[in-house]
Amino acid sequence: QVQLVESGGGLVQAGGSRRLSCAASGRTFSNYNMGWFRQAPGKEREFVAAISGYDVSTTYAGSVKGRFTISRDNAKNTMYLQMNTLKPEDTAVYYCAASQRRRYASIFGSEYDYWGQGTQVTVSS
């Protein structure tokens, strides 16, 4: 079992940057595919980015590609989301998730087994 704790959220001005972290418990973090999802008020949860445990390949939602970077440090059991050029529409609660179901990280939240509590990111215009 994996426990996930996000941190790094807060208030940032449009055009600014923020780095989120997701700290995982357990000694097999490197075996897990990891993902970031977000949910804005009144909207459904959506995929943001994911990184494979198998080959550290990454995938991004079109809305964040080129602005966000997902990474992981297996020695620290931590995943990161570097968010640059933030926009007001990036305002949401950001969740990290973990899964061992497939070789490569999925973009579907239903394929993740473990979730953090979320961290709020608010981008002011």
C-alpha positions, 0 to 999 in steps of 0.5 A: 500500500502507498500513502501519498501527501501533496504539498506546494500549493498556494496563491500565485499570480498569472504568469508565475510558477509553482512546484508541487511535490507528492511524497510517497510512503513505502519502499517500492515507489520506483515500481509505481506509475504516478500521475497528477490530476486536478479538479476545479470548482464545479468541474470534473477531475481531469488528467494533468500529467503522468510518469511511468515507473517502468521507463520514466516516460511522461505524458501530458494533457494538451492544456499544460504541455509545454508549461508543466513538467512532471518528474520523479526522484525515486531515491526520495520517494517523491514526484514533482510537478513544475508549473510555469506560465500559470493561467487562471484556468489552472486554478484547481485542487491538484491530486497525485495518484499511484498505480501498478496496473500497467507498464505505462502510466495511464491518463485515466483516473479510474486506473489509479489505486492510491490518491493523495488528499490534494493541494489547492493552487489558485492563480490570480489574474 
